[in-house]
Structure formats: structure tokens, C-alpha cells
């Protein structure tokens, strides 16, 4: 029996790691006016951020249609996959999960498990990487699914962004409404709560926000060599590398990756963001 296939969407921000892990990625769509691009396929991160800061029209994002998922599911099952586990970003942030669930019902609901991870970006990415690793080792669908759901409940994400402009413009403010009026005088640390963007704390400077994120991670991870950690950034690779080094020194995680935030998530963060996701 062929192994379980793992599918995710482009909000996982895995870049080349997805292909290396054998994960199928279904892209969301990013649009600038009448120009439409598949996230990570027709539009690179660098080109996206260039457009984001220069275009007179702010970008919009849209979930993949069910047909995009159906095509991928049918191809994987046709190639011999015993089953599919399809992991997606929080349903509170996107309709992507609903599209995937609709496609699964159409293609073969008995062999396709669709999971709303209640996370996004490398939170989703870490779950997909672990699922793919388990699949390669021959773990069955039920056990992979159980582990994904357990890990999803433990994920913690903390990030900071130089400006709330893009988050507010994209309508993804969630529980951040109260700090928007104070946008010029504070730097927020944001988190995910029940699958939605929420305020964790606010500080006076971006540098202090970055320091506090590192402090959160190193204080909440118990023991060295256990946690899986991902550092995310939007065109801030040097800052991300510094954060990763500090975390490596402090807790020596079992897994530590760093990836840039792609166009879909970047539409809402804007450039300069940095964050850390971890699973105990």
C-alpha cells in the first residue's frame, strides 16, 4: 500500500521545503486589480513585496476553488496514495478549508481527511512537515490525523509587524480593533486565539517587540532539544536569522526552520514582520 499523501495550501509558507517533503501545495490567489496570480506559482515573494509597496491598488486574496483541490486529490489517489490528509489554514481567516472539504466530498470522502488546523503560515507548515514525515515512515492515516489534531492544539504563534496598516486594510484584525486607534504609538505582538488574529501585548518599539517574542519562546519551551520551532519573516531575512540564532542558543530545538512569508500571508502583514511558531 502506498503511503498517505499530504496536501496543504500556500498559506503554509513552506517554500522549497514542501517539495522536498513530498507535500502537495494548492495555491491561493493574490490579485492586484485585474491581475491574478497563484501564490508561489506565478508570483515570487520578492516580486509580490515590490508590488505591495508600489502598487496603487492594494492586493486581495482568495481561496482556491474546490476544483483545484479536486484535481490534486484525484491525481494523488490515481497515483496510488492509500489516503490523503489535507491540512489547511484557520477557517476563521480563510474559506480554504471549506473549499478543500467540498472537494473531498466530491472525490472520495472515505479516503480524504480534511483538517482545519486553526493556524496559519509556518504553524500550518510545521504540522504538514510532521505529517509528511510520519507518512514516509509508514504511519497510518488514523494515527497521523490524531497527531496533527493533538499538535494543532499545542501550537503557539507570536509575531510583530512594523505597521498595522496592512492587517487593518485586509480586514484580518480580529481582536485587534482596540489598538488600531493607537497605531502610531505602539508596536503590537500578535498571536492566534481560537484561529483568529489577536493581541498578545503591545510595546513601545519594534526592537523590544522582537526581544519579547524571543523571551516568550524561551520561557515557554520546557527543556532543551524537544520543541519544533519555525521563524517566519516578510523580507527580513537578517532579522529572522538573528532571532533563530538566539532561540537555537537558548533552547536547542529538535527542529528549527526559517522561511519567508509568501504573498497570501504577506498581504496582511506587509514587509518587515517577524514571528516565531513553536510546538512543545
N, C-alpha and C positions, 0 to 999 in steps of 0.2 A: 504494500500500500504506500502510495506516495505521501510525503509529509503534508501537514497542514500548511496552507498558503496564508500569508499575512498581507492585508491590504490596509492602507491608511490614506489620508488626504494631505494636500500640500501644506496645510497649516502646521504639520508636524515639524517642519523646518529641518529635515534631516539632510538635505543636500545630497552629496555623493554617498553618504552612509547608507541611504535606503537601498541603492543598487547593490552595494557591497553585501548588505544583509539579505538580499533577495526579497525586499519588501516592495510590493506594487503600490505606487502613489497615484491617486486620482487628483488632478489639479483643480483648484477653484479658478474662477475667472476674475481678473482685475481689469477694470475699464477706465480709460481716460477719455471722457466724452464718448464719441462713436468708435473709438479704437478699443478692441477687446483682445486680451492676452490670457493665455493659460499660464497660471503661476508656475514659474520654474521651467516652463517649456518654451514659450515664445518670448519671455521677458526675464532677463537676468536680474539679480539683486542690484547690481551696480547701475544698470540702466533704469530700473524702477526708481531708485532713490534720486537719480538725476532728474527724472521726470517729476517726481513728487515735489521737489523743491523749486522747480522752474515752471511747471505747467500752470496755466491759468485755470484749469479745471481740476478740482480735486478728484482723486480716484475713488471708484466704488468697487465693491467686491460682491461676488455672487457664488453660491454653492454650485457644485456640479449637478447637472440634471441626472435623474435616475438612469437614463440610458447610458451615461458614461460609466457608472458603476456596473450596470448590467453587462456591458461589453467586457469589462475586466473580469468579472465573476465567471462569465461563460468561457472565456479564454483559459482561465486558470483551471476550472473544472474539466474542460476539454483536454487540457494538457496532462491530466492525471492527478490533480490535487485531491486528496481524500476529503478535505473540508476547507472552509475559508473562515478566518477570523478577521473581521473588518473593524478597525478601531478608528474612532473619529473625535473631532474636537467637540467641545461642550455644545449641547443643543441649545443652551441659553445664549450662545454667541453666534450661532450659525444654523442654517437649515440643512447642513451637510449630512448630519446623522439621519434625518428624515429621508433624504434622497437615497442614501445607502440602504436604509431599511425597506424602502419601497422597491428598490431593485432586487433585494434579496428575496422578497416575497414572489417576485416575478420569475426569477431564475431558478432557485432551488432552496426554499426556506429550510428544508431538513438538513442541509449541509453548509449553510452560511450563518454564522453568528455575527450580528452587528452590535457594537458596543459604543454607547455614549460615555466617553472617559471622563467627562466633566472637567477636562483640562484642555490645554492648547499649547502650541509651539513645542518646545522640547519636553514638556510634561507628557504630551501625547507621544512625542518621539521616543522617549525612554521606554514607554510601555510597548511601543511597536518593536523596538530593538530587542527587548527581552522576550516578547512573544516569538519573534523570528528565531532567536537563539534556541528557545525551547523547542520550536518546531524542527529545527535542524537536528536536535538531539533525539527526536522521535517521540516527544511528549504528545499525548493525545489531545484532541480538541477540548474535551471537558476540563482537563487539568490546566491547559493553557488559559482557557477562559476564566477559570477560578482564580488563577494567579493574577491575571490582568485586573479583574474586578477588585481583588484584595489590594494590589499595588495602587490602583487608581484612587482608592480611599485614603492612601497614605501620602500621596504626592503633595509637596508644598512648593509654591512658586512665589518668588519675591522679585520685583523689578522696579527700576526707576527710570523715568523719562525726563529729559530736559524741559519739555513743554507739554502741557495738556491739550494743546491746540488740536492735534491730530486725533486724539482719543475722543474729544468732545465733538469734533466735526464728523467722526464716523458713527456717532451715536452709541458708542460702547462704554458709556460712563458708569452704568450700573449704579453702584452705591457711592460713586464719587461726586454726585451732584453737589453736595455740601461744600466742596473745596474749590469748585470751579470759579467762584467769585473772587477767590483769594489767589488766583493763579499766578500773579506776578510776584508774590511774596513768599511762596513756599515751593518746596520740591517734594512730591509725593513718593512714598513707597507703596506700590500697589501689589495686590495679591489676588488669588481667586478664592471666592467663597461661594459654595454651592454652585460652582460652574460659572459664576459671574465675576466681572472685574469689581474689586472693592478696595477701599483704602485700608492699608495696614497702619501706616503712620505718616507723619509729614515732618520735614526738617527744613533748615534754612538754606542749605547749599547742596548742590549735586554731589560734591565730593563726600559730604557727610552721609548722604543717602547711600552711596556706594559702600562706604565703611560700615554702615549699619546693616546692609544686606549680608556682607561677609560675616559680621558678628552674629546675625540671626542664624546663618547656616552652621557656623562653627559651634554655637551654643546648643543648637537643637539636635545635631547629629551626635549620637552617643557612641563613643569608641572610634578607633581608627580602623580603616580597612573594610568597612561594611557598606556604607551608603553608595548609591548611584547618583552621580551629580552631573548636571549639564549647565554650562554657562551660555547664555544667549546674548546676542547683541545686534543692533542695527547700525551697520557701517561704523563700528567702534572696535575693531579687532585688537588694537593695542590695549585698550582698557579691559576688554574681556580676557586677554592673556594675563594681565596683571591680577585680575580677580581670580582666575583659575590657579595661578601660582600660589596665591595666598591661601586658597582653600586646600590645595594639594599639601602645602606645608603643615596646615593646621590639623587636617583630619585624614589625609591619605586615603581618599575614597577608593572603593573597589573598581569603580568606573568613573572616568571624568572625561567628558567631551565638551567641545565648544563649537558652536555653529552660528552663522549669521541668520537673522530673522528675514524670511522671504517676503515677497510683495504682499501677500494677503494680510499677514500679521503686521507688517511694516506700514500698511495703510493707516493703521490705528495707533502705532507707537511713534511714527516719524523717525528721523535719524537720531543717532546718539544714545539710544536706550541700551541698558544693560540689565541683566537679570540672572537669577540662579534658580534652578529647579532641582529638587532632590527627593529621593525615596530612601527612607531609613533602611 
